[in-house]
Amino acid sequence: MEWNPLYEVGHSELDAEHRSLFEVLATLSQGPCEVELIDAQIQALEHYVLAHFDREERLMIEVGYPFLTEHLQQHEDFRATVAGLRARWGQGDPAAIRQEIIKELSTWLSYHIIDADHGYKGWITMKMGPSSVG
């Protein structure tokens, strides 16, 4: 799974942060199954669910996105997923945890960004103007 323009939401900062998830996925998929590498990718996901979700949620509030509640629930669910991965990390087989992260992240990228995040794309453009997007 690789980044392509279909994943763009039209906001350069958010798109860069989304791209970082593809980098995490590539690192886990192609890299060696080393404890330090996997731990670093879990840390990257933990940072993502704090920083990126905060930025995205503030932007949706700012533009009055009407499906905010549903979107926030998806974020909360993924935060719980990442917290669960962290909790299981170190308690089991690193290769199994790596595969679980790859599966969860692939699902997130395939569905959340394409469906949920694209929902606010038009609202950002409409409320803030095309010059402020991207």
Contact map, one row per residue, 1 for C-alpha under 8 A:
11100000000000000000010011000000000000000000000000000000000000000000000000000000000000000000000000000000010000000000000000000000000000
11110000000000000000010001000000000000000000000000000000000000000000000000000000000000000000000000000000000000000000000000000000000000
11111010000000000010010000000000000000000000000000000000000000000000000000000000000000000000000000000000000000000000000000000000000000
01111111000000000000000000000000000000000000000000000000000000000000000000000000000000000000000000000000000000000000000000000000000000
00111111000000000000000000000000000000000000000000000000000000000000000000000000000000000000000000000000000000000000000000000000000000
00011111000000000000000000000000000000000000000000000000000000000000000000000000000000000000000000000000000000000100000000000000000000
00111111100000100000000000000000000000000000000000000000000000000000000000000000000000000000000000000000000000001100000000000000000000
00011111111000100000000000000000000000000000000000000000000000000000000000000000000000000000000000000000000000000000010000000000000000
00000011111001100000000000000000000000000000000000000000000000000000000000000000000000000000000000000000000000000000110110000000000000
00000001111100100000000000000000000000000000000000000000000000000000000000000000000000000000000000000000000000000000000010000000000011
00000001111111100000000000000000000000000000000000000000000000000000000000000000000000000000000000000000000000000000000000000000000111
00000000011111110000000000000000000000000000000000000000000000000000000000000000000000000000000000000000000000000000000000000000000011
00000000001111111000000000000000000000000000000000000000000000000000000000000000000000000000000000000000000000000000000000000000000001
00000000101111111100000000000000000000000000000000010001000000000000000000000000000000000000000000000000000000000000000000000000000000
00000011111111111110000000000000000000000000000000000000000000000000000000000000000000000000000000000000000000000000000000000000000000
00000000000111111111000000000000000000000000000000000000000000000000000000000000000000000000000000000000000000000000000000000000000000
00000000000011111111100000000000000000000000000100010000000000000000000000000000000000000000000000000000000000000000000000000000000000
00000000000001111111110000000000000000000000000000000000000000000000000000000000000000000000000000000000000000001000000000000000000000
00100000000000111111111000000000000000000000000000000000000000000000000000000000000000000000000000000000000000000000000000000000000000
00000000000000011111111100000000000000000000000000000000000000000000000000000000000000000000000000000000000000000000000000000000000000
00000000000000001111111110000000000000000000100000000000000000000000000000000000000000000000000000000000100010000000000000000000000000
11100000000000000111111111000000000000000000000000000000000000000000000000000000000000000000000000000000000000000000000000000000000000
00000000000000000011111111100000000000000000000000000000000000000000000000000000000000000000000000000000000000000000000000000000000000
00000000000000000001111111110000000000001001000000000000000000000000000000000000000000000000000000000000000000000000000000000000000000
10000000000000000000111111111000000000000000000000000000000000000000000000000000000000000000000000000100110000000000000000000000000000
11000000000000000000011111111110000000000000000000000000000000000000000000000000000000000000000000000000000000000000000000000000000000
00000000000000000000001111111110000000001000000000000000000000000000000000000000000000000000000000000000000000000000000000000000000000
00000000000000000000000111111111100011001000000000000000000000000000000000000000000000000000000001000100000000000000000000000000000000
00000000000000000000000011111110000000000000000000000000000000000000000000000000000000000000000000000100000000000000000000000000000000
00000000000000000000000001111111000000000000000000000000000000000000000000000000000000000000000000000000000000000000000000000000000000
00000000000000000000000001111111100000000000000000000000000000000000000000000000000000000000000000000000000000000000000000000000000000
00000000000000000000000000010111110010000000000000000000000000000000000000000000000000000000000000000000000000000000000000000000000000
00000000000000000000000000010011111011000000000000000000000000000000000000000000000000000000011001000000000000000000000000000000000000
00000000000000000000000000000001111111000000000000000000000000000000000000000000000000000000010000000000000000000000000000000000000000
00000000000000000000000000000000111111100000000000000000000000000000000000000000000000000000010000000000000000000000000000000000000000
00000000000000000000000000000000011111110000000000000000000000000000000000000000000000000000000000000000000000000000000000000000000000
00000000000000000000000000010001111111111000000000000000000000000000000000000000000000000000000000000000000000000000000000000000000000
00000000000000000000000000010000111111111100000000000000000000000000000000000000000000000000010001000000000000000000000000000000000000
00000000000000000000000000000000001111111110000000000000000000000000000000000000000000001000000000000000000000000000000000000000000000
00000000000000000000000000000000000111111111000000000000000000000000000000000000000000000000000000000000000000000000000000000000000000
00000000000000000000000100110000000011111111100000000000000000000000000000000000000000000000000000000000000000000000000000000000000000
00000000000000000000000000000000000001111111110000000000000000000000000000000000010011000000000000000000000000000000000000000000000000
00000000000000000000000000000000000000111111111000000000000000000000000000000000000000000000000000000000000000000000000000000000000000
00000000000000000000000100000000000000011111111100000000000000000000000000000000000000000000000000000000000000000000000000000000000000
00000000000000000000100000000000000000001111111110000000000000000000000000000000010000000000000000000000000000000000000000000000000000
00000000000000000000000000000000000000000111111111000000000000000000000000000010011000000000000000000000000000000000000000000000000000
00000000000000000000000000000000000000000011111111110000000000000000000000000000000000000000000000000000000000000000000000000000000000
00000000000000001000000000000000000000000001111111111000000000000000000000000000000000000000000000000000000000000000000000000000000000
00000000000000000000000000000000000000000000111111111100000000000000000000100110000000000000000000000000000000000000000000000000000000
00000000000000000000000000000000000000000000011111111100000000000000000000000000000000000000000000000000000000000000000000000000000000
00000000000000000000000000000000000000000000001111111110000000000000000000000000000000000000000000000000000000000000000000000000000000
00000000000001001000000000000000000000000000001111111111000000000000000000000000000000000000000000000000000000000000000000000000000000
00000000000000000000000000000000000000000000000111111111100000000000000000100000000000000000000000000000000000000000000000000000000000
00000000000000000000000000000000000000000000000011111111110000000000000000000000000000000000000000000000000000000000000000000000000000
00000000000000000000000000000000000000000000000000111111111000000000000000000000000000000000000000000000000000000000000000000000000000
00000000000001000000000000000000000000000000000000011111111100000000000000000000000000000000000000000000000000000000000000000000000000
00000000000000000000000000000000000000000000000000001111111110000001000100000000000000000000000000000000000000000000000000000000000000
00000000000000000000000000000000000000000000000000000111111111000000000000000000000000000000000000000000000000000000000000000000000000
00000000000000000000000000000000000000000000000000000011111111100000000000000000000000000000000000000000000000000000000000010000000000
00000000000000000000000000000000000000000000000000000001111111111001000000000000000000000000000000000000000000000000000100010000000000
00000000000000000000000000000000000000000000000000000000111111111001000000000000000000000000000000000000000000000000000000000000000000
00000000000000000000000000000000000000000000000000000000011111111000000000000000000000000000000000000000000000000000000000000000000000
00000000000000000000000000000000000000000000000000000000001111111000000000000000000000000000000000000000000000000000000000110011000000
00000000000000000000000000000000000000000000000000000000000111111100000000000000000000000000000000000000000000000000000000100000000000
00000000000000000000000000000000000000000000000000000000000111111111000000000000000000000000000000000000000000000000000100100000000000
00000000000000000000000000000000000000000000000000000000000000011111000000000000000000000000000000000000000000000000000000000000000000
00000000000000000000000000000000000000000000000000000000000000001111111000000000000000000000000000000000000000000000000000000000000000
00000000000000000000000000000000000000000000000000000000100110001111111100000000000000000000000000000000000000000000000000000000000000
00000000000000000000000000000000000000000000000000000000000000000011111110000000000000000000000000000000000000000000000000000000000000
00000000000000000000000000000000000000000000000000000000000000000011111111000000000000000000000000000000000000000000000000000000000000
00000000000000000000000000000000000000000000000000000000000000000011111111100000000000000000000000000000000000000001000000000000000000
00000000000000000000000000000000000000000000000000000000100000000001111111110000000000000000000000000000000000000000000000000000000000
00000000000000000000000000000000000000000000000000000000000000000000111111111000000000000000000000000000000000000000000000000000000000
00000000000000000000000000000000000000000000000000000000000000000000011111111100000000000000000000000000000000010000000000000000000000
00000000000000000000000000000000000000000000000010001000000000000000001111111110000000000000000000000000000000000000000000000000000000
00000000000000000000000000000000000000000000000000000000000000000000000111111111000000000000000000000000000000000000000000000000000000
00000000000000000000000000000000000000000000000000000000000000000000000011111111100000000000000000000000000000000000000000000000000000
00000000000000000000000000000000000000000000000010000000000000000000000001111111110000000000000000000000000000000000000000000000000000
00000000000000000000000000000000000000000000010010000000000000000000000000111111111000000000000000000000000000000000000000000000000000
00000000000000000000000000000000000000000000000000000000000000000000000000011111111100000000000000000000000000000000000000000000000000
00000000000000000000000000000000000000000000000000000000000000000000000000001111111110000000000000000001000000000000000000000000000000
00000000000000000000000000000000000000000100110000000000000000000000000000000111111111000000000000000000000000000000000000000000000000
00000000000000000000000000000000000000000000010000000000000000000000000000000011111111100000000000000000000000000000000000000000000000
00000000000000000000000000000000000000000000000000000000000000000000000000000001111111110000000000000000000000000000000000000000000000
00000000000000000000000000000000000000000100000000000000000000000000000000000000111111111000000010001000000000000000000000000000000000
00000000000000000000000000000000000000000100000000000000000000000000000000000000011111111000000000000000000000000000000000000000000000
00000000000000000000000000000000000000000000000000000000000000000000000000000000001111111110000000000000000000000000000000000000000000
00000000000000000000000000000000000000000000000000000000000000000000000000000000000111111111000010000000000000000000000000000000000000
00000000000000000000000000000000000000100000000000000000000000000000000000000000000011111111010010000000000000000000000000000000000000
00000000000000000000000000000000000000000000000000000000000000000000000000000000000000111111110000000000000000000000000000000000000000
00000000000000000000000000000000000000000000000000000000000000000000000000000000000000111111100000000000000000000000000000000000000000
00000000000000000000000000000000000000000000000000000000000000000000000000000000000000011111110110000000000000000000000000000000000000
00000000000000000000000000000000000000000000000000000000000000000000000000000000000000000111111110000000000000000000000000000000000000
00000000000000000000000000000000111001000000000000000000000000000000000000000000000000001101111111000000000000000000000000000000000000
00000000000000000000000000000000100000000000000000000000000000000000000000000000000000000000111111100000000000000000000000000000000000
00000000000000000000000000000000000000000000000000000000000000000000000000000000000000000001111111110000000000000000000000000000000000
00000000000000000000000000000000000000000000000000000000000000000000000000000000000010011001111111111000000000000000000000000000000000
00000000000000000000000000010000100001000000000000000000000000000000000000000000000000000000011111111100000000000000000000000000000000
00000000000000000000000000000000000000000000000000000000000000000000000000000000000000000000001111111110000000000000000000000000000000
00000000000000000000000000000000000000000000000000000000000000000000000000000000000000000000000111111111000000000000000000000000000000
00000000000000000000000000000000000000000000000000000000000000000000000000000000000010000000000011111111100000000000000000000000000000
00000000000000000000000010011000000000000000000000000000000000000000000000000000000000000000000001111111110000000000000000000000000000
00000000000000000000000000000000000000000000000000000000000000000000000000000000000000000000000000111111111000000000000000000000000000
00000000000000000000000000000000000000000000000000000000000000000000000000000000100000000000000000011111111100000000000000000000000000
00000000000000000000100010000000000000000000000000000000000000000000000000000000000000000000000000001111111110000000000000000000000000
10000000000000000000000010000000000000000000000000000000000000000000000000000000000000000000000000000111111111000000000000000000000000
00000000000000000000000000000000000000000000000000000000000000000000000000000000000000000000000000000011111111110000000000000000000000
00000000000000000000000000000000000000000000000000000000000000000000000000000000000000000000000000000001111111111000000000000000000000
00000000000000000000100000000000000000000000000000000000000000000000000000000000000000000000000000000000111111111100000000000000000000
00000000000000000000000000000000000000000000000000000000000000000000000000000000000000000000000000000000011111111100000000000000000000
00000000000000000000000000000000000000000000000000000000000000000000000000000000000000000000000000000000001111111111000000000000000000
00000000000000000000000000000000000000000000000000000000000000000000000001000000000000000000000000000000001111111111100000000000000000
00000010000000000100000000000000000000000000000000000000000000000000000000000000000000000000000000000000000111111111110000000000000000
00000110000000000000000000000000000000000000000000000000000000000000000000000000000000000000000000000000000011111111110000000000000000
00000000000000000000000000000000000000000000000000000000000000000000000000000000000000000000000000000000000000111111111000000000000000
00000000000000000000000000000000000000000000000000000000000000000000001000000000000000000000000000000000000000111111111100000000000000
00000000100000000000000000000000000000000000000000000000000000000000000000000000000000000000000000000000000000011111111110000000000000
00000001100000000000000000000000000000000000000000000000000000000000000000000000000000000000000000000000000000001111111111000000000000
00000000000000000000000000000000000000000000000000000000000000000000000000000000000000000000000000000000000000000011111111100000000000
00000000100000000000000000000000000000000000000000000000000100001000000000000000000000000000000000000000000000000001111111110000000000
00000000110000000000000000000000000000000000000000000000000000000000000000000000000000000000000000000000000000000000111111111000000000
00000000000000000000000000000000000000000000000000000000000000000000000000000000000000000000000000000000000000000000011111111100000000
00000000000000000000000000000000000000000000000000000000000000111000000000000000000000000000000000000000000000000000001111111110000000
00000000000000000000000000000000000000000000000000000000001100100000000000000000000000000000000000000000000000000000000111111111100010
00000000000000000000000000000000000000000000000000000000000000000000000000000000000000000000000000000000000000000000000011111111110110
00000000000000000000000000000000000000000000000000000000000000000000000000000000000000000000000000000000000000000000000001111111110000
00000000000000000000000000000000000000000000000000000000000000100000000000000000000000000000000000000000000000000000000000111111100000
00000000000000000000000000000000000000000000000000000000000000100000000000000000000000000000000000000000000000000000000000011111111110
00000000000000000000000000000000000000000000000000000000000000000000000000000000000000000000000000000000000000000000000000011111111110
00000000000000000000000000000000000000000000000000000000000000000000000000000000000000000000000000000000000000000000000000001101111111
00000000000000000000000000000000000000000000000000000000000000000000000000000000000000000000000000000000000000000000000000000001111111
00000000001000000000000000000000000000000000000000000000000000000000000000000000000000000000000000000000000000000000000000001001111111
00000000011100000000000000000000000000000000000000000000000000000000000000000000000000000000000000000000000000000000000000011001111111
00000000011110000000000000000000000000000000000000000000000000000000000000000000000000000000000000000000000000000000000000000000011111
